[in-house]
Amino acid sequence: MQNTRLSEAGGVATPPAQAEIQVSSSSTATSQPKRLVVILSLLSLYTLWGGTYLGMRVALEGFPPLFVAGIILYVFLRLRGAARPTRAQWLGAAVVGGLLLLIGNGGVVFAEQWVSSGLAALALGAIPLWAALFSGLFGRWPRPIEWCGLAIGFAGLVLLNLENGLHANPLGAIVLLIAPISWGLGSILSQRLPSPKGLMASAAQMLVGGVMLFIVGSAIGERMTAFPGPRALGAMVYLIVGGSLIGFTAYGYLLRHTRPAMATSYAYVNPLVAVGLGVALAGEHITLIGVLAMFTILSGVVLVTMGRERSRAH
């Protein structure tokens, strides 16, 4: 093995130690933007998806429970020159989009016709646990500290919903049981099935999943009987732009660049945002139990984050 390396800028010999320093500096420089994007992606999921509980309920005032936004992102990316997905990638997008959007998101919207937002938040709080289980079945079990964080976060979520009651329409309860299982499985399969590069993966999944939702909605007889009012229109715009174009794209990025426990940690934080919006916009009150639950949930998220940092260090 040679003791010196030739730099690309003029053939000057570079000592090994100096070359290692240059490689280390370059690696640090490239990791900083990635860490920033991860942080911004998490913040967008924590806040934007936290508001979708209220947005879905308001949108139901004027829209059937269907969710379509992928066509916007797909057309935008195609106009920018992004490659069209291959047949195998479309099939992968159909599987993931069906699990995430049709059964996962569509199930929640369907159930919220009868089930309270608190119960929906509690059900979706199980997503990280299901994702960890499916990830383990594929050979990537969470670290012990992540298991602790997941358990503490779910305990806090149960505590947050103690006063909401668990009485629900049986059909809605069944759908809310299936939705997080489907979302957890889809999240793990998105890392293993063929998919387009970058944002096109999210666009294809939203497009195919949205088409599935439209077909199912039409098949069960959903119709718009009147033009939606301003509240419903505003809520639908929020769901499309914030929930789909920004939120779903950020979620796809996290699935590709972080551990599943970290990517799905939003399920523990979203109820905090939902409670905050209820206090600010609906005149609701938060109790001492609610405050304690929030601190418990945030403690779980911190442990999951620590597990991610340790995995990167090794």
N, C-alpha and C positions, 0 to 999 in steps of 0.2 A: 504494500500500500504506500503511495507516495506521501512525503512529508510536507509537500507544498501543493497549493492549488492555483491554477491560473484564473485570474479574474476575467470576466467577460469584457471589461472595458480597457483593453490594450495589452493583455498578456502579462500583467504584473503579478509576480508570485505573491500569494497570500499565505502567511503562516497558518497552520491548522487552528491554533487557539483563536486567532483573529477571525478566521472563517466561521468558527462555532459561535463567536459573539455576534457576527453579522446574521447568521441563521436564526439565533435566538431572538435578536432584535426584530427581525422580519416576522417571526412567528408571533411575538408579542404584539406587534403593530396590527397584524391581521386578526388576532383574537379579540382586540378591543372593539372593533366595529361589530363583530359577531355577538359579543356580550351585550353591546348596546341594543342591537336588534332584538335579542332574546328578551331583554328587560322591557323594551317598548311593546313587544308582542304580548308579553304577560300582562302588562298594564292595560292594553287594549281589550284582552279577554276578560280581565277582572272587572273592568268598568262597562264596556259596551255590551258584553253578554250578560252582565248583571242587570242591565236595564231591559233586556228582552222579555223578562217575565211580565213586567208591566206593559211592554209594547205589544206582546202577543194578546194579552187580555183586551187591550184597547182596540187592536186591529180586528178582533173578532166582532166588534160592533158593526163592521161594514164589509168584512171580507170573509170568505170561507177559509177554513184552516189549511191553506196551502202556502208554500214557500218557494219563490222562484227568483233567482238573481244571477245565476251562472252565465246566462246569455250576455249580460252586460260586460262582465270581465272577459269572457271568451272573445267577443267581437273586438274589444279594446286591445287585447294581446295580439290577435290576428292582424289588426291594422298596424301594429308596431313591428310586425314581421316574425312573430313567434311561430314555431313549427306546429303543424296540425298533428294532434295525437294519432298514433298508429292504432290498428285494430286491437292489438293486445292491450294497449294503454286505455282504450275506450272500455274494454271489458273490465279491466281493473277498476276504472273510475265508476263503472256501473255497480260493481260489488260494493265498493267503499261508499259511494254516494247513496246507494240504497240503504245500507246499514246506518249511516250517519244522518241523512236527511229524511228519507222516507219513514223509517222505523223510529229513529232517534228523535229528530226534531219534529217530524210530523206527528209522532205519538204524543209528544208533550203538548203540542198545540191542540190536538184532538182531545186529550184528557182535560185540558184547562177549560173546556166547556162545562165541566161539572166539578172538577177538583180544584181546591184552593192553591194559590201560588206557593204557599208555605209547604204543602205536601209535595208539590212538584219539585221544589228546591231540595227537599229531603231525599226524594227518590233519585234525582240526578246527582246528589252528593255521593252516591255509590259508584259513580263512573270511575274514579281513580282506583278503587278496589277491584272492579271488574277488569280494567285495563292492566293492572298489576298481575292479576290471575292469568289472563290470556298471554301477557308478555312472558310470564314464567313458564307457561306451557310450551312456548317457543324457545325456551332456554335462557331467558333474561329476567331472573327473579330480582325484585327490589332488594336493596341493601337493608340491613337491620334498622338503620336510622330512618330510612324511608318508610319501612313498615310502621315504625313508631309514629312518624308524622302522619301517615295515612289513618292510623287508628285514632289518634288524638283529633285530627280534623273531622272525622266522621262522628266522633263522640260530641264534639262541639256543635255539629250540624243538628244532631238529635236534640241536644240541649236547646238550641235556638228554636226548634219547632215543637217543644213540649206543650206550649200553650195554644198551638194551632189546631190540635186534634187530628186524628188519623181516620175520621169517618169520611168515606168517599163513595162515589158511585162505583159499584163492583167492576164494571167495564173499564172505567177510568183508572182504578187501582191496578188492574191487570196490565193495562197499557203502560202505566208508569213503572211497573216492575220490569217489563220487557225493554223499554226504551234505553235505560242505562246499560243493560247487557249488550244491546245492539251497538250502542255508541262506543263502548269499550272495545268490542271485537273489531269494529270498523277502524278505530284508531290504530290498533296494532297491525291489521292487515294492510293499512295504507303504507306501512313501511316495508312490506314484503311483496305486494303485487306490483306488476308493471305500471308505471305512472309517468306522465310527462314531466319535464323539468320545470322547476321553479313555480311561478304563479299559475302556469297552465294546468298543473295538477289540481289546484283548488277550483279553477274555472271548469274543468271537465267534470269534476265530482259534483259541483253545484248545478251544472247544466243538466247532467243525466239525472241527478236526484230530484231536481225541480220538475223535469218532465215526468218522472215517476209520480211525484206528488200531484201534478195536474191530472194525470190519467186516473189515479185512484180517486181523487176528488170528484172528477166527472162521473166515474163509474158508480159512486155511491149517491149521486144526485145533488152535489153541492152546486148552488147557483147564487148569483148576486141578484137579489130581488129589487134592490134600489141602489142608486149611486151613493158610494160611501161619503160620510160627512168629513169635515176637516180633521177631527180627532183621529178617525180611523186612517185617513190618508197620511197624516203625519206619522202615525205609528208604523204604517207599512213602509214609508220612506226610511224611517229609522231602522227597521228590521232588514231592509235590503242593503242600505249603505253601511250602517254600523254593524249589524249582526252578520251579514253575509260577505259583502265585498271586503271589509276590513277585518272583522273578527274571524271569519272562516279561513281567510288567507293567512292571518297570523297563526291560527291553530295548526294549519298545514306546515308552516315553517317550523314551529316548535316540535312537531312530531318528527321532523327530519333532523333536527339539530339538538334535541334534548332527550333525556330519559322520559318514559311514559308517565312516571309519577309526577314529574315536573310539568309536563305538557297538560296534564289533566287536573292540576291543582286549582284551576279556575273554578271547578265545581264546588270547592269549599268557600271561595271568596265571593262568588256571585250572590249567594243569599245575603251576605252583609250589605252589598250594594242594593239588593232588592228591599231589604229592611230600611236602609237609609232613604231610598226613594219614597217608600211608604210614609216615613216620618215627614219628609220634606214636602211631598206633593199630595198625599192623601190624608194628612192630619192624624196619622197613627202615632202611638206612643211606644217607646222602647223601655222595657223593664230592666231590673237589675240582672235577671236571668239572661236577658238578651245581651247585655254588656259582657257578662261572664262568658257567654257562648262565643262572642266575637273574639275575645282574647284567646280562648281555647283554639278556635279555628286558625287564627293567625299564628299561634304557636306551632300547630301542625304544618302549616305552609313553610315556616322557618326551618323545621327539621327536614322537610322534603328538599328545600333549597340547599341545606348543608350536605345532604346526601349527594346531590348533583355535583357540588363543588368538590367533594371528596373523590367522586368517580373521575372527574376531570384531572385531579391531582395525580391519580394513579394511572 
